[in-house]
């Protein structure tokens, strides 16, 4: 019980750190927005950084920023003039090849098409950002910035049961080459919406199909579900 409590406390501390860095990173991204450019209000490649940003969570933060803005991103934590970064990409954009094009700036880097890590002098970050923006600008169009979700199947509501989760476990591990399946469920009605967790980062929606209620939990970017707060029908 003591060890479990320590783990819970450490995890909640990590969530708090992650939340702070995500908010700071979003603030930086929003400062890059050009309201006069209706077609491309944001750069095609996002680079954000912060002094003392914890290296243990910057990969998670990068994933959150990609989910929110659907652009390749690198998040850097800076310490003593050295920037250590973690990058995540979108489908169709090879992050490793992009980093190879600016490889002369790094003291080291490695990764693959969708994720990478790298180290360089913090003073070189503006040049890195400018060159990656130029690289992405010649390869990505506005269509690439629209998130596309590949739905495996539309489920009848009777299919949502514990047996399904047990079957899905047999397909693990999920990742590049074996993506986690996404299912669609049609015609649910919002009954109640609340934020949960000690740091209120998760969203819980109680939804009904007219016969039974479902508890839906969203673990990130909860603000995109704001619309559900009014009683509405949704898929």
N, C-alpha and C positions, 0 to 999 in steps of 0.2 A: 504493500500500500504506500509506503514512503517513497519507493522508487517511482511508482506510478504517478504520485503527486508531483514529484520533481519533473517528470517528463511532461506532465500537463502544464506546469508552471513555465518550463522552458519553451514549450510550443506556443503558449500564449504570449510570451515575451517575443518570440520570433514573429508571430502574427502582428504584434504591435509595431515592431521595427519595419516589417514588410509594408504595412499600411502607411507608415510615415514616408517611406521612400517612394512608394507608388504615387502618393499624393504630390510629393515634390517633383517627381518625374513628369506627371501629367501637367503640372504648372509650367515646367520648362517647355514641354511640347506645345502647349497653348500659346506661349510667347512666340513660337515660330510661325504661328498661323498668320496668313496674309488674307484679310477679309476682302481685299479688292480682286483677288484671283479666284474667281468662282469655280474654275475647273480644277485647279490644283492649289487649294488653300494651305496645304501642308507639304513639306518636302517629301520626296519619295523614299528617303532613307532617314530614319530618326536616330540621332545620337544625343544621349543625355548623360550627365555626370554630376557627382556630388562629392564634396570632401567628407571622408569618413563613412560613406555608404558601405554597409556591411557586405563583404564578399560572399558570405554564405546565403544571401537572399537576392543578389542582383540578377541571377538567372530566372528566378520566379518573377521578379519585377519585369524583366524583359518580356516574359510570356504574357503578363497582364497588359503591357503596353501594346504588344502585337494584337492581342484580342480586341483591344479598345479601338485602335487606329488602323489595323490591318495593313501595316507597312513593316518592312524589315527594320529592326532596331538593335542598337547596342547600348547597354547600360554600364557605365563605368563608376567604380568606386576609386577615389583618389586618396593616396596617403604618401606623404613625403615626396611629392612631385612625381609619383609613379601612378599611372592609371591602369587598373586591372578591370577588364570588361567581360561581359557575357552577352552574346548576340543570339537573336532568334529571327527566323525568317517566315515568309509566307510561301504558299505553294507556288511553284513555278519560278522562284527566284533563288538561285544557288548562292547561298551566303559565303561558302568557302571560296568560290571563284571570285566573288566580290572582294574578299579580304586579300586574295592573292594579288589583285590589281593594285593594292596599296601596301603590299607586304614589306616594302622598304621602310615603312614607318614603325613597324613593330620590332620589339626585342624578341618576342616569341608569339606565335599564334598557332591554333589548331582547331579542328572541328570537321563538320561535314555540311551537306547542303542546307540543313535546317537549323543547325545550332553550332556555336563556336565560342572559344575563349581566346583572349589576347591580352598582351601587356605592352605598354609603350610609355614614353615620357608624356606627362600631362600637358606640357607646352605644345605638343604636336596634335592635340585634339581638334583645334579649329581646322587645320589642314586635312586631317582625317575626315572630318565631317563634310567639308567642301568637296573632297574627291569622291567620297561615297555617294553624296547627293548627285554629283555629275554622272557617276557610273549608273546609278539606279534610274536617273532621268532618261538615259538613252535606251533603257531596257524595259521599263514599266510604263503602262498607260493607266488612265483613270479607271478602266475596267478591272485592272489587277488589284485596285484598292477596295473593291467591293467584296466583302466576305461571301464565299460560296460554301454551303453545307451540303455534303453528299449524304442523303438520307437512305439508309439501308432498306427501310420498310415503314409503312404506316401500320401502327399497331391498333387492333381493336382493344378497347379499354379492358376487356376481360383477359387480355394477354399480360397485363401488368400485374405480376405476382412474383413471389420469391423464387419460384422455379426458373424463371427467366434469368435472374441474376446468377443462379448456379450454373446454368447453361453457358452464359457469357464468360464465366470464369475459365471455362475449358478452352476458350479461344485466346487467353492471355499468354504471354505478355503482349500488350499493344504498343505500337510505336510506328516509326517510319517503315513502310512496307506491310504493316498489319495495323491500320489505323483503328482506333476505338470506334465501334459502330454508333451511329446516331439514328434514333428512331423518332418518328413523328406520331403524335396523338392528337386527334382532331376534336374540336368542339367542347372544350372545357369552360367552366364558368368560375371566375374569381369569387371566392367567398370571404377571404381575409388575407391580408399581407402584413408581415412583421419582419423586423431585423432581429437576428439572434446571434449568440456568441458573446463572450465577455467584452470584446471590443466592437461588437455590433457590425461586423463585416459581412455577415451572411444574410441572405434574404430567404424567408420562408413564406410560401404561398399555400394557402389551403384552397384547393380547387375542387369543383364538383362536376360530375358528368350527369347529374340529375338523379342518380341512384346511390352513389357512394362518394365519399370524399377522398382526395389524394393529398398527401403532404409533399409539396415540391420544394426542394432546397437548392439554392444557387450559391456557389461558394466564391464567386468573383464578379467584378464589374456589375454589382447589383443595381447601379443607377440606370442601366439600360432597361430595367424592368419597372421603372417608375409608372408606366402606363397601366400596369396591372393593379395599381392601388385603387382605381375606381372599379366598381363591379362591371366586368365585361366578359365577353366570350372570346376565347383565343385558342390557337392551336399550339 
